[in-house]
Amino acid sequence: MHKLKEECGVFGAFSTQTCSLAPLAYSALCALQHRGQEGCGIALCHGGHFSYHKNTGLVNEVFDQTTLQRLGDGEVCIGHVRYCTTGENSRTNTQPLLIQHIKEPLAIAHNGNLVNAVELRRELELQGCIFHTSSDTEVILYLIAQHRLKSATLEEAIQSCMKVLQGAYCLVVMSPNKLIAVRDPLGFRPLCFGRNDQGVDIVASESCALDALGASFTREVAPGEIVTFSTQGIESIATPLKSRKICSFEYIYFARADSMLEGKSVHLARVRAGQYLAKTHPANADVVVGVPDSGIDAALGYSKESGLPYVIGFIKNRYITRTFIAPQQERSEKLRLKLNVVIPNIRGKRIVLIDDSIVRGNTTRRIVKLLRDVGVKEIHMRVSSPPFINPCYYGTDVDSQEHLIAHNHNLEQITKILDLDSLAYLPLEGIAFMLEGSGFCAACFGGGYPTPTPAHSTPLKAPTHI
């Protein structure tokens, strides 16, 4: 783990008439690619018949024109890009997941992580359920299928299922004649919907996917809400709101800067984080430099507030992907391929280096070495998130305290380990400033867990494919 890995991304589309939904799904998943780079899939329904294609890899690696044509036209479609927070990376675990059911076939795609997945899975296995994946998404699918046997509608089954689910989940569920969007009662992960010019209803993890399809933004799916798209129109079942706990790291890192979450611009939230850093942790420096991509917006905010000029310090190679899966000894070389220093802008200067986070510290150490090697005089690092001191149980790749540099070392020690001249993090109260006071989860930063935590952390394991 050299950097926090992205969340999953989900997509759904419903049309009252048969149309080409697979190309829409492809474009939307490309727009959501930043949320998951390990696998992807599309499932489509035409006249009650399901077809699908999924595999490990990036969207443009898994799908080509021939594959999209084979999926054909349809009325309902869902898609998924995956980073595995629960379960290994394999085609079997790639989503959407599909089942044949006595009431109706179902397909599901999920973004988030259940804190009680292991316990729920054990209960289901003792009832005779046989699992084919090591993903917590299959747990949700089985629960919906069970409740569907005694529920009048699919929505009722999902409502019953939600009573036992704990943790983060945004779902898109496809039946032969419905698309259903679901968000957990605390709203850990984002989910929104809109409509394009052809009258196709579209659901996506982020508004940037709607923009990519030329669709208008209607609204967010509210925490605890079930939204159904069918020939009857759009219907909603809402759970009384307790409190919003959207993951603060969606704004800091996960979401694309051009997205809107909970009515707030991700770009402007990051700018505000940089401004708060400049107010609370000024530096005696010449220029401000942002680490691409999510550090740039905060760097612009720091520059604006401090009066120090912002300069481009790095050029990012957009065609080098998934460096986080490289073996440890290869990562320095991968980083050099992915980031290159703009030497004239920073040689001999004192810089304020802005990045979104420090997890283990390995990537930061390599970036600092790149800067030292080209003759940067001083490096004053400012981080646009608080220190990671706790594991996250809601889908972020912070699974144990032993991996967290800020849990195991104090500020002075981290500064020395990373070869920095000074270091400061965004204070915890800075998140409230960044988000203008709205409800958020900051458990990984020491803000307290909003749900029960897992009783144990035994991972789900799938059979080894030989």
HUHU-V512075 format. One record per residue. N is the residue number from 0. PHI is phi in radians with two decimals (999 if undefined). Layout:
# HUHU-V512075
n->[N:N]
phi->[PHI:PHI]
This chain:
# HUHU-V512075
n->[0:1:2:3:4:5:6:7:8:9:10:11:12:13:14:15:16:17:18:19:20:21:22:23:24:25:26:27:28:29:30:31:32:33:34:35:36:37:38:39:40:41:42:43:44:45:46:47:48:49:50:51:52:53:54:55:56:57:58:59:60:61:62:63:64:65:66:67:68:69:70:71:72:73:74:75:76:77:78:79:80:81:82:83:84:85:86:87:88:89:90:91:92:93:94:95:96:97:98:99:100:101:102:103:104:105:106:107:108:109:110:111:112:113:114:115:116:117:118:119:120:121:122:123:124:125:126:127:128:129:130:131:132:133:134:135:136:137:138:139:140:141:142:143:144:145:146:147:148:149:150:151:152:153:154:155:156:157:158:159:160:161:162:163:164:165:166:167:168:169:170:171:172:173:174:175:176:177:178:179:180:181:182:183:184:185:186:187:188:189:190:191:192:193:194:195:196:197:198:199:200:201:202:203:204:205:206:207:208:209:210:211:212:213:214:215:216:217:218:219:220:221:222:223:224:225:226:227:228:229:230:231:232:233:234:235:236:237:238:239:240:241:242:243:244:245:246:247:248:249:250:251:252:253:254:255:256:257:258:259:260:261:262:263:264:265:266:267:268:269:270:271:272:273:274:275:276:277:278:279:280:281:282:283:284:285:286:287:288:289:290:291:292:293:294:295:296:297:298:299:300:301:302:303:304:305:306:307:308:309:310:311:312:313:314:315:316:317:318:319:320:321:322:323:324:325:326:327:328:329:330:331:332:333:334:335:336:337:338:339:340:341:342:343:344:345:346:347:348:349:350:351:352:353:354:355:356:357:358:359:360:361:362:363:364:365:366:367:368:369:370:371:372:373:374:375:376:377:378:379:380:381:382:383:384:385:386:387:388:389:390:391:392:393:394:395:396:397:398:399:400:401:402:403:404:405:406:407:408:409:410:411:412:413:414:415:416:417:418:419:420:421:422:423:424:425:426:427:428:429:430:431:432:433:434:435:436:437:438:439:440:441:442:443:444:445:446:447:448:449:450:451:452:453:454:455:456:457:458:459:460:461:462:463:464:465]
phi->[999:-1.88:-2.76:-1.08:-1.50:-1.26:-1.27:-1.38:-2.29:-2.13:-2.52:-2.57:-2.52:-2.36:-2.32:-1.29:-2.22:-1.13:-2.69:-1.45:-1.55:-1.04:-1.09:-1.09:-1.08:-1.04:-1.12:-1.15:-1.16:-1.08:-1.19:-1.74:-1.01:-1.10:-1.53:-3.08:-2.15:-1.70:-3.02:-2.78:-2.89:-2.34:-2.12:-2.37:-2.06:-2.33:1.06:1.55:-1.73:-1.66:-2.31:-2.74:-2.59:-2.72:-2.97:-1.33:2.09:-1.31:-1.00:-1.33:-1.56:-1.48:-2.04:-2.30:-1.06:-1.13:-1.10:-1.13:-1.18:-1.16:-1.11:1.35:-1.51:-3.00:-1.95:-2.33:-2.65:-2.33:-2.57:-2.72:-2.03:-2.15:-2.11:-1.45:-1.59:-2.24:1.68:-1.29:-1.47:-2.67:-1.08:-1.04:-1.42:-1.16:-1.89:-1.21:-1.75:-2.16:-2.43:-1.64:-2.26:-1.07:-1.45:-3.05:-1.19:-2.37:-2.36:-2.49:-2.33:-2.40:-2.13:2.38:-2.71:-1.49:-1.46:-1.98:-1.10:-1.12:-1.14:-1.12:-1.11:-1.09:-1.05:-1.16:-1.11:-1.19:-1.57:1.81:-1.21:-1.96:-1.67:-1.86:-2.19:-1.90:-1.67:-1.22:-1.10:-1.18:-1.06:-1.07:-1.09:-1.09:-1.10:-1.08:-1.08:-1.09:-1.19:-1.13:-1.07:-2.04:-1.98:-1.25:-2.36:-1.12:-1.09:-1.10:-1.11:-1.14:-1.02:-1.13:-1.10:-1.10:-1.16:-1.90:-1.39:-2.16:2.05:-1.78:-2.75:-2.03:-2.14:-2.08:-2.11:-2.01:-2.07:-1.02:-2.36:-2.52:-2.07:-2.13:-1.92:-2.35:-2.28:-1.10:-1.07:-1.73:1.16:-1.02:-1.93:-1.41:-2.78:-2.50:-2.57:-2.80:-2.57:-1.64:-1.16:-1.57:1.43:-1.50:-1.40:-2.24:-2.02:-2.69:-1.10:-2.37:-1.17:-1.08:-1.23:-1.10:-1.05:-1.12:-1.69:1.20:-1.66:-1.46:-1.45:-1.62:-3.03:-1.35:-1.30:-1.28:-0.94:1.40:-1.63:-2.04:-2.00:-1.92:-1.97:-2.67:-1.18:-1.44:1.83:-1.85:-2.17:-2.29:-2.10:-1.99:-1.59:-0.92:-1.27:-1.57:-2.86:-1.50:-2.39:-1.04:-1.06:-1.09:-1.32:-1.04:-1.33:-1.27:-2.49:-1.13:-1.26:-1.29:-1.08:-1.55:-1.51:-1.95:-2.15:0.93:1.37:-2.04:-1.28:-1.10:-1.02:-1.19:-1.10:-1.20:-1.07:-1.10:-1.08:-1.12:-1.13:-1.14:-1.06:-1.13:-1.20:-1.57:-2.42:-1.19:-2.42:-1.49:-2.53:-1.75:-2.49:-1.98:-2.25:-1.86:-1.48:-1.09:-1.72:-1.31:-1.44:-1.21:-1.09:-1.13:-1.11:-1.11:-1.16:-1.09:-1.08:-1.08:-1.30:-1.49:1.48:-1.35:-1.19:-1.57:-2.25:-1.37:-1.77:-2.36:-1.96:-1.73:-1.39:-1.29:-1.82:-1.78:-2.17:0.94:-1.16:-1.20:-1.63:-1.27:-1.01:-0.92:-1.24:-1.63:-1.20:-1.09:-1.15:-1.08:-1.10:-1.12:-1.27:-1.47:-2.18:-2.23:-1.49:-1.55:-1.03:-1.05:-1.34:-2.30:-1.05:1.30:-1.93:-1.62:-2.02:-1.70:-1.72:-1.91:-2.34:-1.34:-2.90:-2.28:-1.76:-1.53:1.89:-1.11:-1.13:-1.04:-1.05:-1.22:-1.13:-1.08:-1.12:-1.00:-1.24:-1.10:-1.12:-1.71:1.65:-1.17:-1.30:-2.43:-2.19:-1.88:-1.57:-2.23:-1.91:-1.51:-2.53:-1.22:-1.14:-1.34:-2.16:-2.24:-1.21:-1.86:-1.92:-2.00:2.07:-1.56:-1.40:-2.25:-1.71:-2.72:-1.20:-1.11:-1.55:-1.72:-1.09:-1.32:-1.37:-1.78:-2.47:-1.48:-1.07:-1.09:-1.14:-1.11:-1.00:-1.23:-1.03:-1.54:1.06:-1.83:-1.45:-2.77:-2.57:-2.62:-1.88:-1.12:-1.12:-0.98:-1.19:-1.18:-1.16:-1.08:-1.15:-1.05:-1.72:0.97:1.51:-1.28:-1.16:-2.69:-1.73:-2.33:-1.05:-1.18:-1.72:1.66:-1.52:1.64:-1.44:-1.46:-2.32:-1.01:-1.64:-1.01:-1.13:-2.68:-2.10:-1.10:-1.26:-1.33:-2.16:-1.81:-1.04:-1.33:-1.52:-1.74]
